[in-house]
Amino acid sequence: MSPTERKINARFSLYRRLLIAGLCVAAIGLCVLYLNFEPSSGLYPRCMFKMLTGLSCPGCGSQRAIHAIFNGDLKAAFSYNALFIIEIPLLGLLILSRHIGSRQTRLQRTLSSRFFILFILTTIIIWTIVRNIFDI
C-alpha cells in the first residue's frame, strides 16, 4: 500500500469514527429530549398530513409512542401507534443485517426481497386505512 493510499484510508477512518461519534451523541441527545419533554408540549413537529387532511398517516402517534417506551409504558406506546411498535424489532433486524455484512446473506436477501418489501408496504397501507376507519 502506498503512502497516499494509507493517508486516504486514515482520513476515511477518522471521518467514519467522527460520524459514528456524532450519531451516538445525537442519539443520546434525542433520548434525553424524549425523556424530559412531552410530545404534546409543542416542542416537536406536528404531522403535516394530519393538519392538511384531518386523517392519520402511518406514522401518527410515533413520537408519543417513543416517549412512552422511554418511560417504560409499553401499553400506552402500543395504543399510540401499534404498527410502529411492532416494526421496531424488524427495523433493528434490518439494521443489524446490514452491519453484519456477508455473514448473513440469507437474512439480507429475505429482508431485501421484493415480496418482503411489498408485504411491508401493503401492511402500512392497510394499517393507515384501518386506523382512519376505526379511529385507532
Secondary structure, DSSP 8 states (H G I E B T S, - for coil): --HHHHHHHHHHHHHHHHHHHHHHHHHHHHHHHHHHS-GGGS-S---HHHHHHSS--TTTTHHHHHHHHHTT-HHHHHHH-HHHHHHHHHHHHHHHHHHHGGGGHHHHHHHHSHHHHHHHHHHHHHHHHHHHHTT-
